Amino acid sequence: MRLAVIADVHGNDLALEAVLADIERLGIREIVNLGDTVSGILNAARTADILMARNIPTVRGNHDRWLVEKHPDSMGAWDRPAHAELQAHHLNWLAALPATLTLPPGLLLCHANPRDDTTYWLHQPADDGSMRLAAQAHVEALATGATANLLLCGHTHIPGLVTLADGRKVLNPGSVGCQAYRDDEPVSHIVETGSPEARYAVITHGDAGLDVTFRLVPYDHLAQARLTERRGDPEWAEALAAGRLA
């Protein structure tokens, strides 16, 4: 089995196209998507069109849920501009996405964790606002009841792989479309990977066991940064340009 795992595209169509092209160059046919697909100030509708045309198994992220549950007046700065771009068929697609999805052989797809779509799993904010590897007890607790051998999550935008006490593994492929952001939940913190490349993971499961490769893919991130700047979000422009925030 060879499987490409993508997550957190956030409307970055150019990053998505670069990742899909890289997956094709590797000869990988199977792809899964862990949600937060279109929310952002970039190109939500075009991003949705690309993924819907491919019929990729996809779970719902918290932003995907907010785009269909909230009124635009109550949406945040990432969701409101995306919602303005999306048409009814895009929103119907988002509304139909499952919160979790189980696939053979022994895979569980979720966005943040199997229990909810907002609680960080593999990484957590420290007191100084940076992100740290979560305590093993925290990771184990959120995996309770999940019977799959490989648990796939996104949400934090940070690539990572943690082995549980019973041998199961939890994988976050990183974010395709957003390499840095600021948030105030559960406490004020900054997530940043330090470089602008799109990220995803490749899983190979063979006789020797599980092999995971984290991929960094260059794309025209400066074009997306300029677009975001023109649309009035200089902080996200900085994140797209550098993969970090000052």
PELIN-V266870 format. One record per residue. N is the residue number from 1. RES is the residue in one letter. PHI is phi in radians with two decimals (none if undefined). OMEGA is omega as a letter, one per 30 degrees, with the letter a starting at -180 (NA if undefined). D_CENTER is the distance of its C-alpha to the mean C-alpha in whole Angstrom. Layout:
n & res & phi & omega & d_center
N & RES & PHI & OMEGA & D_CENTER
N & RES & PHI & OMEGA & D_CENTER
//
This chain:
n & res & phi & omega & d_center
1 & M & none & l & 22
2 & R & -2.20 & a & 19
3 & L & -2.37 & l & 16
4 & A & -1.70 & a & 13
5 & V & -2.06 & l & 9
6 & I & -2.07 & l & 6
7 & A & -2.80 & l & 3
8 & D & 0.89 & l & 2
9 & V & -1.24 & l & 6
10 & H & 0.91 & l & 8
11 & G & 1.27 & a & 11
12 & N & -1.53 & a & 11
13 & D & -1.14 & a & 13
14 & L & -1.19 & l & 15
15 & A & -1.12 & l & 12
16 & L & -1.08 & a & 11
17 & E & -1.07 & l & 15
18 & A & -1.14 & l & 15
19 & V & -1.17 & l & 13
20 & L & -1.10 & l & 14
21 & A & -1.18 & l & 18
22 & D & -1.14 & l & 17
23 & I & -1.05 & l & 16
24 & E & -1.14 & l & 20
25 & R & -1.06 & l & 22
26 & L & -1.36 & l & 21
27 & G & 1.34 & a & 22
28 & I & -1.59 & a & 19
29 & R & -1.77 & a & 19
30 & E & -1.72 & l & 17
31 & I & -2.35 & l & 13
32 & V & -2.22 & a & 11
33 & N & -2.21 & a & 8
34 & L & -1.74 & l & 6
35 & G & 1.69 & a & 6
36 & D & 0.94 & a & 6
37 & T & -1.50 & a & 7
38 & V & -2.11 & a & 10
39 & S & -1.10 & l & 11
40 & G & 2.60 & a & 13
41 & I & -1.80 & a & 16
42 & L & -1.63 & a & 15
43 & N & -2.18 & a & 16
44 & A & -1.09 & a & 14
45 & A & -1.13 & a & 17
46 & R & -1.15 & l & 17
47 & T & -1.08 & l & 13
48 & A & -1.07 & a & 14
49 & D & -1.05 & a & 17
50 & I & -1.07 & a & 16
51 & L & -1.33 & l & 14
52 & M & -1.09 & a & 16
53 & A & -1.15 & a & 19
54 & R & -1.60 & l & 17
55 & N & 0.97 & a & 17
56 & I & -1.37 & l & 14
57 & P & -0.95 & a & 14
58 & T & -2.42 & l & 11
59 & V & -1.86 & a & 10
60 & R & -1.48 & l & 10
61 & G & -1.62 & a & 8
62 & N & -1.09 & l & 10
63 & H & -1.23 & l & 11
64 & D & -1.03 & a & 11
65 & R & -1.16 & a & 14
66 & W & -1.11 & a & 15
67 & L & -1.11 & l & 16
68 & V & -1.83 & a & 18
69 & E & -1.66 & a & 20
70 & K & -1.66 & l & 21
71 & H & -1.33 & a & 23
72 & P & -0.91 & a & 22
73 & D & -1.13 & a & 25
74 & S & -1.79 & l & 23
75 & M & -1.36 & l & 19
76 & G & -1.40 & a & 18
77 & A & -1.18 & l & 18
78 & W & -1.50 & a & 14
79 & D & -1.47 & a & 15
80 & R & -1.06 & l & 19
81 & P & -1.17 & l & 19
82 & A & -1.16 & a & 16
83 & H & -1.06 & a & 18
84 & A & -1.13 & l & 21
85 & E & -1.47 & a & 20
86 & L & -1.35 & l & 19
87 & Q & -1.75 & a & 22
88 & A & -1.02 & a & 23
89 & H & -1.20 & l & 22
90 & H & -1.17 & a & 18
91 & L & -1.14 & l & 18
92 & N & -1.12 & l & 20
93 & W & -1.10 & l & 17
94 & L & -1.07 & a & 15
95 & A & -1.12 & a & 18
96 & A & -1.51 & a & 18
97 & L & -1.21 & l & 15
98 & P & -1.38 & l & 15
99 & A & -1.26 & l & 14
100 & T & -2.40 & a & 14
101 & L & -2.61 & l & 15
102 & T & -1.86 & a & 18
103 & L & -2.29 & l & 18
104 & P & -1.30 & f & 21
105 & P & -1.70 & l & 22
106 & G & 1.28 & a & 20
107 & L & -1.92 & l & 17
108 & L & -2.11 & l & 15
109 & L & -1.80 & l & 12
110 & C & -2.59 & l & 10
111 & H & -1.61 & l & 7
112 & A & -1.58 & l & 9
113 & N & -2.86 & a & 12
114 & P & -1.18 & a & 15
115 & R & -1.66 & l & 17
116 & D & -2.72 & a & 15
117 & D & -1.83 & a & 11
118 & T & -2.23 & a & 12
119 & T & -1.45 & l & 14
120 & Y & -1.04 & a & 12
121 & W & -1.96 & a & 13
122 & L & -1.42 & l & 13
123 & H & -2.30 & l & 14
124 & Q & -2.44 & l & 16
125 & P & -1.28 & l & 18
126 & A & -1.55 & a & 21
127 & D & -1.08 & a & 24
128 & D & -1.52 & l & 24
129 & G & 1.56 & l & 21
130 & S & -1.53 & l & 19
131 & M & -1.75 & a & 16
132 & R & -2.23 & l & 18
133 & L & -1.04 & a & 17
134 & A & -1.20 & l & 18
135 & A & -1.04 & a & 21
136 & Q & -1.01 & a & 22
137 & A & -1.10 & l & 23
138 & H & -1.15 & a & 20
139 & V & -1.10 & l & 18
140 & E & -1.09 & a & 21
141 & A & -1.10 & a & 22
142 & L & -1.31 & l & 18
143 & A & -1.59 & a & 19
144 & T & -1.03 & l & 22
145 & G & 1.58 & l & 23
146 & A & -1.51 & a & 20
147 & T & -1.60 & a & 22
148 & A & -1.19 & l & 20
149 & N & -1.37 & a & 20
150 & L & -2.22 & a & 17
151 & L & -1.85 & a & 14
152 & L & -1.89 & a & 10
153 & C & -2.44 & l & 8
154 & G & -2.22 & l & 5
155 & H & 1.44 & a & 5
156 & T & -1.45 & a & 7
157 & H & 1.22 & a & 6
158 & I & -1.92 & l & 9
159 & P & -1.09 & l & 10
160 & G & -3.02 & l & 12
161 & L & -2.48 & l & 15
162 & V & -2.19 & l & 17
163 & T & -1.69 & l & 20
164 & L & -1.45 & a & 22
165 & A & -1.04 & a & 25
166 & D & -1.60 & l & 26
167 & G & 1.68 & l & 24
168 & R & -1.10 & a & 21
169 & K & -2.19 & l & 18
170 & V & -2.04 & a & 14
171 & L & -2.13 & l & 12
172 & N & -2.02 & a & 8
173 & P & -1.39 & a & 8
174 & G & 1.50 & a & 6
175 & S & -1.78 & l & 5
176 & V & -1.18 & a & 7
177 & G & -1.98 & a & 8
178 & C & -2.56 & a & 8
179 & Q & -1.70 & l & 10
180 & A & -2.83 & l & 12
181 & Y & -2.79 & l & 13
182 & R & -2.03 & l & 15
183 & D & -2.55 & l & 15
184 & D & -2.05 & l & 19
185 & E & -2.15 & g & 17
186 & P & -1.34 & l & 18
187 & V & -2.46 & l & 20
188 & S & -1.10 & a & 20
189 & H & -2.78 & l & 18
190 & I & -2.15 & l & 16
191 & V & -1.82 & l & 13
192 & E & -2.71 & l & 14
193 & T & -1.69 & l & 13
194 & G & 1.69 & l & 17
195 & S & -2.66 & a & 16
196 & P & -1.54 & a & 15
197 & E & -1.10 & l & 14
198 & A & -1.20 & a & 11
199 & R & -2.21 & l & 9
200 & Y & -2.79 & a & 9
201 & A & -2.27 & l & 11
202 & V & -2.08 & l & 14
203 & I & -1.94 & l & 16
204 & T & -2.11 & a & 20
205 & H & -2.06 & a & 22
206 & G & -2.26 & a & 26
207 & D & -1.11 & a & 29
208 & A & -1.44 & a & 28
209 & G & 1.99 & a & 25
210 & L & -1.62 & l & 21
211 & D & -2.06 & a & 20
212 & V & -2.11 & l & 17
213 & T & -2.10 & l & 16
214 & F & -1.61 & a & 14
215 & R & -1.84 & l & 14
216 & L & -2.04 & a & 14
217 & V & -2.12 & l & 15
218 & P & -1.24 & l & 17
219 & Y & -2.68 & a & 17
220 & D & -1.40 & a & 19
221 & H & -1.18 & l & 17
222 & L & -1.22 & l & 20
223 & A & -1.11 & l & 21
224 & Q & -1.20 & l & 18
225 & A & -1.12 & l & 19
226 & R & -1.14 & l & 22
227 & L & -1.06 & a & 21
228 & T & -1.13 & l & 19
229 & E & -1.08 & l & 22
230 & R & -1.11 & a & 24
231 & R & -1.54 & l & 22
232 & G & 1.64 & l & 23
233 & D & -2.24 & a & 20
234 & P & -1.13 & l & 22
235 & E & -1.20 & l & 19
236 & W & -1.21 & l & 16
237 & A & -1.06 & l & 18
238 & E & -1.11 & a & 19
239 & A & -1.10 & l & 15
240 & L & -1.18 & a & 15
241 & A & -1.29 & a & 18
242 & A & -2.16 & a & 18
243 & G & 1.29 & l & 15
244 & R & -2.70 & l & 17
245 & L & -2.15 & a & 19
246 & A & -1.20 & NA & 22
//
